[in-house]
Amino acid sequence: MLTMTRDQARANDVTLRHLLDLCRRSEKTGIWQYSAFLSPAEQEDLFRSGEAAGFAFQLTGGYENAERKILAAGNEAEMGHPEPPVRVIAVKPKSEKFAEKLTHRDYLGSVLALGIDRSLIGDIIVRDQGAWVFCLSSAAGLITSSLTQVRRTAVRAEVTAADIPELQPQYAALTLNVASERLDAVTAAFTGISRAQADRLFASEKVFVNGRTVTDRSFRLKEGDVLSVRGFGKAIYDGIDHETRKNRYQVRLRKLV
């Protein structure tokens, strides 16, 4: 099952009420209203809300296929095209010769170390020796002026345009042989470890579907679900390709690289 602590549930309820309030405010004032960045789980809560279905809104993360997105509450037909306060910051090493191999965690940690709240930061796309950080406009100035180092690598950070090819996510197609669409079977095949070892990942709450922790090993994935295993990566589940002669299944995924 999808698990959630009492504090997490309370926080999600508070977030959902805030998003609904933004929708009401937009409807009342006729002005676009914007939220901070939302996790996939928070976005899912919004779409599942019966009350939200009565409002006009859209979600955007600054580029196609973004994972973390902000709510833009408003009716485009009545209010015109929205102008979400999302900025893109290119972070590059000052000297490629002395640059380290940096990860998403390295960039995120350095940005948060500036005192910026996580909700102000969207996706971070790492490519070669640089990264693109999506953020709210309110955080852009601090990042560009204060982000001068990531780990031991000296960097420069500058606001840039979002319409560049490197910002599109890159996927590697995977075909896995599994006994069923059960989450424990797919997780073991995806990570390349045994079912017993995969069980320990569930016990330590390192398996996520659509941004939520899953502890039910028998949970069945459906097409479009995003599987994330901490320490092993993330992939979009594309369903069963075909059944084998040994009554097993070939399933397809697209792993984010």
N, C-alpha and C positions, 0 to 999 in steps of 0.2 A: 504494500500500500504506500501511498504518498504520505510521508510523515512530516509533522510540523510541531514545533514546541509551542507552548501556550503563548510565550512572548512573541514568537514569529507570527502566530495567528492574529494576535492583537495588533501587531505592527501592520500586517497586511490589511486588516479591517480599517485601520486609521488611514492607510494609503488609499484604499478604495473610496472611502468617504470623501477624502480630499479631491480625488479625481472627479467624483460625481458633483462635488461643489463647484469645481471649475467648469464643468459642463453647464450647470445651472446658471453660473455667472455669465458665461458666454451667451446663453440663450436670452438672458435678461438685458444685457448691455449691448449685444450686437457686436462685440469685440472679441477677437481671438484670444483664448487663454491657453497658457502653456505650463506644463508640469516640468519637474526635474526628470532625469532619466529613470526609466522603469526596467526592472529585471524581467526576464521572460515569464516568471511566475506571477509577477504583478500585472503584466499585460494579460495573462490568461485569466486572472481574477476579474479584470475589467470586462473581457469579452463574455465571461460566464454570468455576469451580473444582469439580471433581468431589467433593472432600472436603467443601466447604461444603454440598453438597446433602444431606448426612447430618445436618445440624444444623437446629434451629429458630431462626429469627431474623426480624427485620423491619427495614426501613429507614425513617427518618422525618427530615424536615427542618423540622418545626414547622408546616407547612401543606401543603395538597394541591398537588401538582405542583411541589414544591420540587426544585431541581436538586442542590444539595449536601445530603447527608443523613448522619446518623449511624447506626451499626449498633446495634440493640438485640437482644442475643443472649439468647434465653430462650424457654421454651414458655409461652405465655399461658394455656393450659388448666391448666397445673400451677402457675404462679407468679402468676397474676393479671395484671391490666392493667399494662403497663410505665409508668413515669413518667420519660421521657427528660429529661435535664438541659438542655433547650433553652429559652432565654429570648428574648423579642422586645423590642427597644429602639426606641422612637419617637424619632427625631432631628428636631427642628423648629427653624427659625430663631427667634431671640429677637425679631427685628423683620422681618416679612414685607416691609415697605417697602424695607429695605436689603439684602434677601437676593439672592444671586447665583443664576444658573441652574446648579445643581450636578448632576453626573453620578454614576453608579455608581462610576467610578474615583476621583472626588473623595472620596466617603464611605469607600470601602475604604482609600484611601491614608491618610486621617486616622486611621482606626481602627488600622491597622497601625503608624502612626507612634507610637502609644502603647506599642509594644513587645509587642503581642499577636501570637501566632503565627497564621498563616493558617488552620491546621487548627481553630482555636477559633471561626472565623467561618463561618457558613453563607451563605445568600442575603442579598442586600441589595436591597430593592425600593424604587425611587425613584418617588414620586408627587408631582406639582406641586412644592411648595416644601419637601418633607420626605422622609424615608426611614424604612424599618423595617429594622433590622439584627437578623438571627438569630445567636445566639451560644450557646456553652456557658455554663452558669451560673457557671463559674469565671472567666469574662471579663466578666460583666455589671457587677460592681461597679466595675471599673476604667474601663469605658466610660462609665457614668453619672456617675462622679465626675470624669473627666479629659477627656472629649470636649466641649470648649467652643467649638471653632472648626473649620470645614471651609472650606478655602481662606481667604477673608477674611470669611466669614460667621460671626457669633457664633451658636452653637446651644445648645440644652439637650437632654439625653438622659435619657429615663426608661423604665423597664421598663413594658411595657403588655401587654394581652391579645392573643392571636393571632387570635381569632375576629372579625375585622373585614373588611368587603368589600374594602377597598383592598389587602389582602394577596394577593388572587387575581390571578395573572398576567393581563395583557391582551394579546390577540393581534389582529393584522390579517390577514384572509384574503388570500392572494395566489394568482393563477393565472398561470403562466408558460408561454410557448411555447418549447419546446426541441426539439433534434434527437433527444435520447435521455435516458435517466436517468443517463448518465455524469455524474460529479461536476463535471467542468470545464464541461459545458454548463449544468447547473443553477446552478453558482456564477456564471458569466458573466451569466446571466439575473437571478439574485437580486441581484447587485451593480450591474447596469446598465452593465457594462463589456464590452469585446470579449473574445473567447476568448484573444487574445494577451496582453492585460492581465491576464486571470485566471490565465494560466500563471505570471506573475510572483508572484502571491499564493501559488501552490503552492511555487515555488522559495524564497520567503522564509518558508515554513512558517506561513502565516496562515490556513490552511483546516483546520477541525476537524470531525470527525464523532463524536458521542457523547463529546466531551471529548478525543479523540485527534487528533494531527496526521496529516493525510493528504497524501501526496505523489504518489500514484498518480492521475493525472487520469482514468483509465478506471474508477475505482472506481464501482460502481453503488449508488445509494441505495435503501434499502428503507423501507417505511412505518413511521413511528415514529422514524426516525433524526433526531437533532438536528444540524442544520447550523449551524456558527458560522464567520463570516468576520471576522477581526479588522479593526475599522474600519468594518464594514458592518452588523453585527448578527447576530441568531440567529433560527432558525426551525425548526419541526417539519415534516418532510417527510411529506405525506399521500398521496403516490403519484400515479399517472396518472389524470386525469379522463376524457380521451378522446383518440383519435388524429384528427388533422386530415386534410383531403383531400390535403394535400401531404406526407403521411407524416411529419408532425411530431407532437409530443405536447403536450397541455395538462396540466401538472402542478400540483398544489395544495400550498401551504405555509401555515403559520400563523406569521407573524413576531411575535416578542415586541416589544411597544412600551412 
